[in-house]
Amino acid sequence: MKAGLILVLIIVIGSAVFLFSKQNTTPEINVPITTTGTNSSTTTPDPNRKDIEVIADSLNIPWEIVFLPSGEMLITERPGTLLKIGTDRQQIKVQGVHHVGEGGLLGVALHPDFELNQYLYLYLTSQENGAVVNRVERYKFDGNSLSDRQVILQGIKGSSNHDGGRIKFGPDGYLYIATGDAENPNSAQDTSSLNGKILRVSAEGSIPNDNPFRNAVYSYGHRNVQGLAWDEQGKLWATEHGPSGLQTGNDELNLIEKGNNYGWPTIKGDQIQSEMITPIIQSGNNDTWAPSGAAYQNGSIFFAGLRGATLYEAKLEGEKITQLVKHFENEYGRLRTVGIGPEGDLYFLTNNTDGRGRANKNDDKLIRINPEILDLQ
């Protein structure tokens, strides 16, 4: 009788554990991963065009790149410098930047009508009454200097880690802003907080009528979003850093939809819970991407890996990822962002001078890649 009762208890407990695990986890997303070889032997169809070219070097912790209508480029450097790269190099000091840890001068974006209004937007870390904060500012940029400073969005808490920082205009004309949890994980679940979110505002800083929480919050439950990219269907994809320290891994690529909860800190990796979104793909427990800037081109989301020291390519098929390709793994060190130039080439910034990498000669660098060679590798 006693033995039978024990057996029944074992079966009941085992069933409960099984059901709980089914509700909270799913098997790891199984996506083929390919690592490409070195590019040194490939050639471009145009013999006068280099496959790989260092456009600028000796950069000081660069973070973001945008392309001006003139063909020149703007690069933010975390200590507070905006660089214009063209036939020469011009430095423009941005006032009010507080460079601490991962914070500083981070994202930059051009207004969709930049040629008409000269509006340039910056995401930066600063100090207010002794507290570390992040905010978005707008300037007029005449090609040589910044003027007419306007605060577009404030109230984003800052920290030495998890400051987010990516800003981009979406196909809908609104400005999207990626923020981190500023080392306060619970803020990511608080829809009244601007931290641990993807935010959306107008070019003037006003709140769109269809934002889901009547504030700037567009999606929530994020730990530290650093990459934003829209595919050809207008769908928003975002890269996100997973836990660090002993729990490192579970970095994410998410398909973002308005009002959705992406789980941090309640779930991570492949875990699932009601009304929370599991990433389309994540790095698992045995790999760390530390994904940063992202860009879309020809059916793929490209994103830069810091800890992973790799240019990743997630090949899309609708809302699915069919393959993850690793390009230039460990060839250039830590990569901060990737962008698409006006000619269709890929540009990425290294980030080996940020105190977490091993700086090579003339680091950091802006590097241009002919995307045709990626298919030849």
C-alpha positions as CSV (number, residue, x, y, z in Angstrom):
1,M,0.0,0.0,0.0
2,K,2.8,2.4,1.0
3,A,4.9,1.5,-2.0
4,G,1.9,2.0,-4.3
5,L,1.3,5.5,-2.8
6,I,4.9,6.4,-3.3
7,L,4.7,5.3,-7.0
8,V,1.6,7.5,-7.5
9,L,3.3,10.5,-5.9
10,I,6.4,10.0,-8.2
11,I,4.1,9.9,-11.3
12,V,2.2,13.0,-10.2
13,I,5.3,15.0,-9.4
14,G,7.0,14.0,-12.6
15,S,4.0,15.0,-14.7
16,A,3.8,18.4,-13.0
17,V,7.5,19.0,-13.7
18,F,7.0,18.0,-17.3
19,L,4.0,20.3,-17.8
20,F,5.8,23.2,-16.1
21,S,8.9,22.8,-18.4
22,K,6.6,22.7,-21.5
23,Q,5.0,26.0,-20.4
24,N,8.3,27.7,-19.8
25,T,10.8,26.4,-22.3
26,T,10.9,25.1,-25.9
27,P,13.7,23.3,-27.6
28,E,16.5,25.6,-28.9
29,I,15.7,27.1,-32.3
30,N,17.5,24.9,-34.8
31,V,18.9,27.1,-37.6
32,P,21.8,26.0,-39.8
33,I,25.0,28.0,-39.0
34,T,27.7,28.4,-41.6
35,T,31.1,30.0,-41.2
36,T,32.6,31.5,-44.3
37,G,36.3,31.2,-45.1
38,T,38.8,34.0,-45.6
39,N,38.1,36.5,-48.3
40,S,41.7,37.1,-49.4
41,S,41.5,35.1,-52.6
42,T,38.2,36.4,-53.9
43,T,38.0,39.0,-56.7
44,T,35.4,41.5,-57.7
45,P,34.0,41.6,-61.3
46,D,35.3,45.2,-61.4
47,P,39.1,45.1,-61.3
48,N,39.2,48.8,-60.4
49,R,37.1,48.3,-57.3
50,K,38.5,46.9,-54.1
51,D,36.6,44.1,-52.4
52,I,37.7,45.2,-48.9
53,E,38.9,48.7,-48.1
54,V,39.7,50.6,-44.9
55,I,38.0,53.9,-45.3
56,A,39.2,55.5,-42.0
57,D,41.4,54.3,-39.1
58,S,42.6,55.5,-35.7
59,L,39.0,56.1,-34.6
60,N,38.3,56.6,-30.9
61,I,35.6,54.1,-29.8
62,P,33.3,54.7,-32.9
63,W,29.6,53.7,-32.4
64,E,27.5,54.7,-35.4
65,I,27.8,55.7,-39.1
66,V,25.4,57.5,-41.4
67,F,25.8,58.6,-45.0
68,L,25.3,62.2,-46.0
69,P,23.7,63.1,-49.4
70,S,27.1,64.6,-50.4
71,G,28.6,61.1,-50.2
72,E,30.5,62.0,-47.0
73,M,30.0,60.0,-43.8
74,L,29.3,60.9,-40.2
75,I,30.7,58.7,-37.3
76,T,29.9,59.1,-33.6
77,E,32.8,58.5,-31.2
78,R,31.7,57.6,-27.7
79,P,33.8,60.2,-25.9
80,G,31.7,62.9,-27.6
81,T,33.1,63.6,-31.1
82,L,31.1,63.6,-34.3
83,L,33.5,62.9,-37.2
84,K,32.8,63.9,-40.8
85,I,34.7,61.6,-43.2
86,G,35.2,62.7,-46.8
87,T,38.3,63.9,-48.6
88,D,39.5,64.9,-45.2
89,R,38.5,64.4,-41.6
90,Q,36.7,67.0,-39.5
91,Q,36.0,66.7,-35.8
92,I,32.9,68.3,-34.2
93,K,32.7,68.3,-30.4
94,V,29.2,67.6,-29.0
95,Q,28.5,69.4,-25.8
96,G,27.0,67.7,-22.7
97,V,28.2,64.2,-23.4
98,H,29.1,62.1,-20.4
99,H,31.3,59.2,-21.4
100,V,31.0,56.5,-18.7
101,G,31.3,52.8,-19.4
102,E,29.1,51.9,-22.4
103,G,27.5,55.4,-22.4
104,G,28.6,58.5,-24.3
105,L,27.8,59.7,-27.8
106,L,26.0,56.8,-29.4
107,G,23.3,56.9,-32.1
108,V,23.0,59.3,-35.0
109,A,20.2,59.6,-37.5
110,L,19.3,62.0,-40.4
111,H,15.8,63.3,-40.8
112,P,14.1,61.8,-43.9
113,D,14.1,65.3,-45.4
114,F,17.6,66.1,-44.3
115,E,18.4,67.8,-47.6
116,L,15.6,70.3,-47.0
117,N,15.8,70.9,-43.2
118,Q,19.4,69.8,-42.2
119,Y,18.0,68.0,-39.1
120,L,20.4,65.6,-37.4
121,Y,19.5,63.5,-34.3
122,L,21.9,62.3,-31.6
123,Y,21.4,59.8,-28.8
124,L,23.8,60.6,-25.9
125,T,24.6,60.0,-22.3
126,S,24.7,63.0,-20.1
127,Q,24.4,64.0,-16.4
128,E,21.5,65.8,-14.7
129,N,21.7,66.8,-11.0
130,G,24.4,64.2,-10.6
131,A,22.5,61.4,-12.2
132,V,23.4,59.6,-15.4
133,V,20.8,60.0,-18.1
134,N,20.3,59.4,-21.8
135,R,18.4,61.6,-24.2
136,V,17.8,62.3,-27.9
137,E,18.7,65.7,-29.2
138,R,18.1,67.4,-32.6
139,Y,20.4,69.8,-34.3
140,K,20.8,71.6,-37.6
141,F,23.9,70.4,-39.3
142,D,25.3,72.7,-42.1
143,G,28.1,70.3,-43.0
144,N,30.6,71.9,-40.6
145,S,28.9,72.6,-37.3
146,L,25.8,71.9,-35.1
147,S,23.3,74.5,-34.1
148,D,19.7,75.0,-32.9
149,R,19.9,72.3,-30.3
150,Q,16.4,70.9,-29.3
151,V,15.8,68.1,-26.8
152,I,13.5,65.6,-28.6
153,L,13.1,63.0,-25.8
154,Q,14.4,62.8,-22.2
155,G,13.7,60.8,-19.2
156,I,15.7,57.7,-20.2
157,K,17.8,56.6,-17.3
158,G,21.5,55.9,-17.9
159,S,24.2,53.8,-16.3
160,S,27.7,52.6,-17.0
161,N,26.1,49.6,-18.8
162,H,22.9,48.8,-20.8
163,D,22.3,52.2,-22.4
164,G,20.9,51.0,-25.7
165,G,21.5,53.9,-28.0
166,R,20.5,53.1,-31.6
167,I,18.1,55.6,-33.3
168,K,16.6,55.2,-36.8
169,F,13.7,56.6,-38.8
170,G,11.3,53.9,-39.8
171,P,9.3,53.5,-43.1
172,D,6.4,55.3,-41.3
173,G,8.5,58.4,-40.8
174,Y,8.7,58.1,-37.0
175,L,11.9,58.0,-35.0
176,Y,12.6,54.7,-33.3
177,I,14.9,54.7,-30.2
178,A,16.5,51.6,-28.6
179,T,17.1,51.8,-24.9
180,G,18.6,49.5,-22.3
181,D,17.4,48.7,-18.8
182,A,20.3,50.8,-17.3
183,E,21.1,47.8,-15.0
184,N,17.6,47.8,-13.5
185,P,16.0,44.7,-15.1
186,N,12.5,45.3,-13.6
187,S,12.2,48.6,-15.5
188,A,11.9,46.6,-18.8
189,Q,8.5,45.3,-17.7
190,D,7.3,48.7,-16.6
191,T,5.5,50.3,-19.5
192,S,5.6,53.7,-17.8
193,S,9.4,53.6,-17.9
194,L,11.4,54.5,-21.0
195,N,14.1,51.9,-20.2
196,G,14.4,48.4,-21.6
197,K,12.2,49.5,-24.5
198,I,12.0,50.3,-28.2
199,L,10.5,53.8,-28.3
200,R,8.7,55.6,-31.1
201,V,8.2,59.4,-31.5
202,S,7.6,61.9,-34.2
203,A,10.4,63.9,-35.7
204,E,9.4,66.7,-33.3
205,G,9.3,64.4,-30.3
206,S,5.5,64.1,-30.0
207,I,3.8,60.8,-29.2
208,P,2.1,59.1,-32.2
209,N,-1.6,58.5,-31.6
210,D,-1.4,54.8,-32.2
211,N,1.5,54.1,-29.7
212,P,0.1,51.3,-27.5
213,F,0.6,52.9,-24.0
214,R,0.0,56.5,-24.7
215,N,3.6,57.4,-24.2
216,A,6.8,56.8,-26.3
217,V,6.9,53.1,-25.6
218,Y,6.5,50.9,-28.7
219,S,7.6,47.5,-27.4
220,Y,8.9,46.4,-24.0
221,G,10.6,43.6,-22.0
222,H,14.1,44.4,-23.6
223,R,17.4,44.1,-21.8
224,N,19.7,46.1,-24.1
225,V,18.6,46.7,-27.7
226,Q,21.4,47.9,-30.0
227,G,20.4,47.2,-33.5
228,L,17.3,48.2,-35.6
229,A,16.6,47.2,-39.2
230,W,13.5,47.1,-41.4
231,D,13.1,44.4,-44.1
232,E,11.6,45.0,-47.5
233,Q,8.1,44.3,-46.1
234,G,8.5,47.1,-43.6
235,K,8.9,44.7,-40.6
236,L,11.2,45.8,-37.8
237,W,14.0,43.5,-36.6
238,A,16.1,44.2,-33.5
239,T,19.2,42.7,-32.0
240,E,19.4,42.4,-28.2
241,H,22.1,41.5,-25.7
242,G,21.3,38.5,-23.4
243,P,22.5,38.0,-19.9
244,S,26.2,38.5,-19.0
245,G,28.5,37.1,-16.3
246,L,28.0,33.4,-15.4
247,Q,24.7,33.4,-17.5
248,T,26.3,34.8,-20.6
249,G,24.6,33.9,-23.9
250,N,21.0,33.9,-25.1
251,D,21.6,36.9,-27.4
252,E,18.6,37.6,-29.5
253,L,17.3,38.7,-32.9
254,N,13.6,39.7,-32.5
255,L,10.8,40.5,-34.9
256,I,9.3,43.6,-33.3
257,E,5.6,44.3,-33.2
258,K,3.8,47.2,-31.6
259,G,2.8,46.6,-28.0
260,N,4.5,43.2,-27.6
261,N,6.4,42.1,-24.5
262,Y,9.8,40.5,-25.2
263,G,10.1,39.0,-21.8
264,W,13.2,40.4,-20.0
265,P,13.9,39.7,-17.2
266,T,11.1,37.1,-16.8
267,I,12.2,34.8,-19.7
268,K,15.4,34.5,-21.7
269,G,16.6,32.4,-24.6
270,D,14.0,29.9,-25.8
271,Q,11.9,30.1,-22.7
272,I,8.2,30.9,-23.2
273,Q,5.5,32.4,-21.1
274,S,2.0,33.6,-21.9
275,E,1.8,37.0,-23.5
276,M,5.6,37.2,-23.9
277,I,7.5,36.8,-27.2
278,T,10.4,34.3,-27.7
279,P,13.1,35.5,-30.1
280,I,13.1,34.3,-33.7
281,I,16.6,33.1,-33.2
282,Q,19.0,33.3,-30.2
283,S,22.6,32.3,-29.5
284,G,21.9,29.7,-26.9
285,N,23.9,29.1,-23.7
286,N,27.1,28.1,-25.4
287,D,27.7,31.1,-27.7
288,T,27.8,34.8,-27.2
289,W,27.2,37.2,-30.1
290,A,26.9,40.5,-28.1
291,P,25.0,41.8,-31.1
292,S,25.0,45.5,-31.9
293,G,24.1,47.5,-35.1
294,A,22.0,45.9,-37.8
295,A,21.1,46.5,-41.5
296,Y,18.9,44.8,-44.1
297,Q,20.0,44.0,-47.6
298,N,18.8,41.5,-50.2
299,G,16.8,39.2,-48.0
300,S,19.2,39.2,-45.0
301,I,19.6,41.0,-41.7
302,F,23.3,41.7,-41.2
303,F,24.3,42.5,-37.6
304,A,27.7,43.2,-35.9
305,G,29.0,41.0,-33.1
306,L,31.1,42.5,-30.3
307,R,32.0,39.5,-28.2
308,G,31.4,37.3,-31.2
309,A,33.9,39.4,-33.3
310,T,31.8,38.5,-36.4
311,L,29.6,40.0,-39.1
312,Y,26.5,37.8,-38.9
313,E,24.0,37.3,-41.7
314,A,20.6,36.0,-40.9
315,K,18.9,34.9,-44.1
316,L,15.2,35.5,-44.1
317,E,12.2,33.7,-45.5
318,G,9.2,35.8,-44.5
319,E,9.2,35.9,-40.7
320,K,11.6,32.9,-40.5
321,I,15.4,32.7,-40.5
322,T,16.6,29.9,-42.6
323,Q,20.3,30.2,-42.0
324,L,22.8,32.1,-39.9
325,V,26.1,32.8,-41.7
326,K,29.2,34.0,-39.9
327,H,31.5,36.3,-42.0
328,F,35.0,37.4,-41.1
329,E,34.9,35.6,-37.7
330,N,37.8,36.9,-35.5
331,E,39.4,38.7,-38.5
332,Y,38.8,42.3,-37.3
333,G,38.0,41.9,-33.6
334,R,34.9,43.4,-32.0
335,L,32.4,44.9,-34.5
336,R,30.0,47.7,-33.3
337,T,27.7,48.4,-36.3
338,V,27.0,47.7,-39.9
339,G,25.4,50.0,-42.5
340,I,24.5,50.0,-46.1
341,G,26.3,52.7,-48.2
342,P,24.6,54.6,-51.0
343,E,26.3,52.3,-53.6
344,G,25.0,49.2,-51.8
345,D,28.3,48.2,-50.2
346,L,28.4,47.1,-46.5
347,Y,30.3,49.3,-44.0
348,F,31.2,48.2,-40.5
349,L,33.0,49.8,-37.6
350,T,35.4,47.9,-35.3
351,N,35.3,48.5,-31.6
352,N,38.7,47.3,-30.2
353,T,39.6,50.5,-28.4
354,D,36.6,50.4,-25.9
355,G,38.6,48.6,-23.2
356,R,37.0,45.2,-23.8
357,G,38.9,44.3,-27.0
358,R,42.5,43.9,-28.1
359,A,43.4,46.9,-30.2
360,N,45.4,46.2,-33.3
361,K,47.5,48.7,-35.2
362,N,45.5,51.8,-36.3
363,D,42.3,50.6,-34.6
364,D,39.5,51.4,-34.6
365,K,38.5,51.3,-38.3
366,L,35.7,51.9,-40.7
367,I,35.8,49.1,-43.3
368,R,33.9,48.9,-46.6
369,I,33.0,45.4,-48.0
370,N,31.8,44.6,-51.5
371,P,28.8,42.4,-50.7
372,E,29.3,40.3,-53.8
373,I,32.3,38.6,-52.2
374,L,30.1,37.3,-49.4
375,D,28.3,35.0,-51.9
376,L,31.7,33.9,-53.2
377,Q,33.2,32.8,-49.9
